[in-house]
Structure formats: structure tokens, C-alpha cells
């Protein structure tokens, strides 16, 4: 997931003001697959949630990091932003969205969210749930085509009040399903359009040497 989205109308369809192609081209967004990337995710979150918001350690690292999917945004190979996705029956959940202070205002939030929404829609989801700081509702309402869950009560943790939002997703033209090609379903998360190592391992062996 480098640069522009493979299905741009899907990912940007959840945004009120999509980034330009120039903004997409300037940023690399990838699924974290190894410990090195996960360290970068945790470093960004520490700089934002610990340093800026004084979040307690045990609340920030809540036991869900190894069960979730993390996206990492980089510019010129420098990690600048991240978010976490978790999956439930019928909906996905966007969590831990954070951008380093020096990188704010560069459309990184919109680029990162567009990738997250495209990935979720590809998995077949039509709605994502977000839990946002109540004071930031005006900001999120300008970024996403989201709905504030007015019927749901305000709740609090780590010293902040939170509200819930729902983010409708466009239907993905290539949404995954039990009928999808079996090779597609075993490819690495987020790389469903690229042949994977297991496909190559299943190819017939090339015979060498001369016939007897």
C-alpha cells in the first residue's frame, strides 16, 4: 500500500475532503509485519499519548496490540503516524490514531484513514466504529463522513471524555468473501493483489539436467 490507493474511490469515499494525488504520492502507508515496524508504531504512540496526553502505560498498551492490525505512515522513510484496526463480526474499529506533532497539518491523517478504510472495505466491512475524545468531534466531523452516536452516553478513561462515531464505508468492488480465490485469502494482510510466497511454493518444480 505505497502511494495511491489501488481502489481510490473506496478509501477516499469515507472522507469529506480527500487528499490530492500529490499527498498520496508523498507518503508510504504499510501494514506492520515485523518487530521493527511495531517498534516504530510504539515510538509514535509514546511521543503522542505518553508525552502529550500523560496516558498511563497500562492503559495505552491494553493487551490488544498483538490482536490488532497496525498501519504505519512514513515520509522519506521517517515514521510519522499510525493507527490500529481491530475486527468484529459486522464492523471494524479504528483505534490509536496518532500523528507526531511536527507532521500535523500535512494531510497525513486523511491519507492514513483512506488506506484504513480501503483495507477494511476490501475485507468486506461496511461500517467502522471510532471512539474519539469528545472535544475533538468538530475535527473528526470535518475529516470523515461519520455520524455521532447521539443515543450513546459519554464515557471516560485516562482523564478524557469520549464519544462514539460510526463511519460508513463504500461497498468494495473486490471485497473478499468465502468465494474468493483461495490463494488470495492466504496472501499477507493488505497485499491481496500481489502473489504470495505460498503460491510460488506450490508451483511445479523446474526439472534440471538431461533426460536419461
Secondary structure, DSSP 8 states (H G I E B T S, - for coil): -BSS-TTHHHHGGGBSS---HHHHHT-EEEE--SHHHHHHHHHHHIIIIITTT---HHHHS-S-TTTSEEEEEEETTEEEEEEEEEEETTEEEEEEEEE-GGGTTSSHHHHHHHHHHHHHHHTT--EEEEEEEGGGHHHHHHHB-EEE-TTS--EEETTEEEEEEEEE----TT---TTS-HHHHTS-TT-TTS--HHHHHTS-----S---
